[in-house]
């Protein structure tokens, strides 16, 4: 009887594949990492300067994407889409806040 079964081999291979891709990317503001999540992989994007209160961004890669022969290209697209979303979420104020600013007399 196994009380702590190890992760399936596919999960390890998928995580290794993502980590290999992430090592190809270097950014002056961000740190990239990943961890296994079920049969997929969760990519983690953190802001390097921890003194600035910015959230950590997570996105999932599903097994069908990880096993795709074109994974490297689709991964880059997903990473860039996630970076776009992450930076947009960092806004403290946007033009859509106009009504709120008017209400506050700004």
C-alpha positions in Angstrom: 0.0 0.0 0.0 1.4 3.4 -1.0 0.4 6.3 1.4 2.1 9.1 -0.5 2.0 8.2 -4.2 4.4 10.2 -6.4 3.1 12.4 -9.2 2.4 10.8 -12.5 5.4 10.8 -14.9 3.4 12.9 -17.4 3.0 15.7 -14.8 6.8 15.8 -14.2 7.5 15.9 -17.9 5.0 18.7 -18.4 6.4 20.7 -15.6 10.0 20.2 -16.9 8.8 21.3 -20.3 7.4 24.6 -18.9 10.4 25.2 -16.7 12.7 24.7 -19.7 10.7 27.4 -21.6 10.7 29.8 -18.7 14.5 29.7 -18.5 14.5 31.2 -21.9 12.8 34.4 -20.7 14.4 37.1 -18.6 12.7 40.2 -17.5 14.0 43.2 -15.5 10.8 43.5 -13.4 9.4 40.0 -13.1 10.3 36.5 -11.8 8.8 33.5 -13.6 8.2 30.1 -12.0 5.9 27.1 -12.3 4.6 24.2 -10.4 2.6 21.1 -11.1 -1.2 21.4 -10.7 -3.1 18.2 -11.3 -2.3 17.0 -14.8 -1.4 20.5 -15.8 1.0 23.2 -14.8 0.5 26.5 -13.0 2.7 29.4 -14.1 3.5 32.0 -11.5 4.6 35.6 -12.3 5.9 37.7 -9.4 7.1 41.3 -9.3 10.8 41.4 -8.4 10.6 44.4 -6.0 8.7 43.0 -3.1 8.6 46.4 -1.4 5.9 47.4 -4.0 2.6 45.8 -3.0 1.7 44.1 -6.3 -0.2 40.8 -6.5 1.3 37.6 -7.8 -0.2 36.4 -11.1 -1.1 32.8 -11.8 -2.3 31.1 -15.0 -2.9 27.4 -15.8 -1.6 25.4 -18.7 -3.8 22.4 -19.5 -2.5 19.0 -20.6 -3.8 19.4 -24.1 -1.7 22.6 -24.5 1.3 21.1 -22.8 1.3 18.0 -25.0 0.8 20.0 -28.3 3.7 19.7 -30.8 3.6 23.4 -31.2 3.8 24.0 -27.4 6.7 26.4 -27.6 4.8 28.8 -29.8 1.5 28.5 -27.9 3.3 28.9 -24.6 4.9 32.2 -25.7 1.5 33.5 -26.8 -0.1 32.4 -23.5 2.8 34.0 -21.5 2.5 37.3 -23.4 -1.3 37.3 -23.0 -0.8 36.7 -19.2 1.7 39.5 -19.0 -0.7 41.9 -20.7 -3.4 40.9 -18.2 -1.0 41.2 -15.3 0.1 44.7 -16.2 -3.4 45.9 -16.8 -4.5 44.6 -13.4 -1.7 46.7 -11.8 -3.4 50.0 -12.7 -4.3 52.0 -9.6 -6.5 54.3 -11.6 -8.0 54.3 -15.1 -10.2 56.6 -17.2 -13.1 54.4 -16.2 -12.7 55.8 -12.7 -13.8 59.2 -13.9 -17.2 59.1 -12.3 -15.7 58.0 -9.0 -13.1 60.9 -9.2 -15.9 63.4 -10.0 -17.9 62.1 -7.0 -14.8 62.6 -4.8 -14.2 66.1 -6.2 -10.8 65.2 -7.9 
